[in-house]
Amino acid sequence: MYVLVFIGILLFIMLFSYLKSPLHIDGFDYDSWRLVLWVPAGALVAFVLNQKLGLGPVLGGSITGFTASCLPRINKQSVYLSRLPEVIYCGAFIGMSTPEVANGFTFVIIAAIITAFFLMFSKNFLYGVGGKLGTLAFLGVVIASFIYQLLNLWSFWY
């Protein structure tokens, strides 16, 4: 119940800041679906490093982010490669989740797909504000957790 109240407050604050602050670019634009497909890749790599190899969330996320930051050096003129570190690092936040929350590959993939959807349509929202990637990953993990709890409740009754 507290989580739903917290999400409601967070959504209200985001809506208020969206309406009252110049934190977006005029017009509607979205990121390419080919770009946001890298969110699950970053999430899975960080998840494996964090939980399966036992490196922990900080090292798992930072190794994933550092590796992603080296990708634009492959072709410095590529706009696509220059955008990959941001997207992969967003996924790394999902992979940094604790084992009590992210308990398997299925959960990580579902949370990453939800986050990729939010990332794709939030290109102009909160433009230039720090914490956007972590906030989007947080929303993806919370919604995936909520879906998992609903499925567990449904399977309990049937």
PyMOL commands that set and color helices and strands:
alter all, ss='L'
color gray80, all
select helices_A, chain A and resi 2-20+33-36+38-52+57-73+79-95+105-121+132-157
alter helices_A, ss='H'
color red, helices_A
deselect
rebuild
show_as cartoon
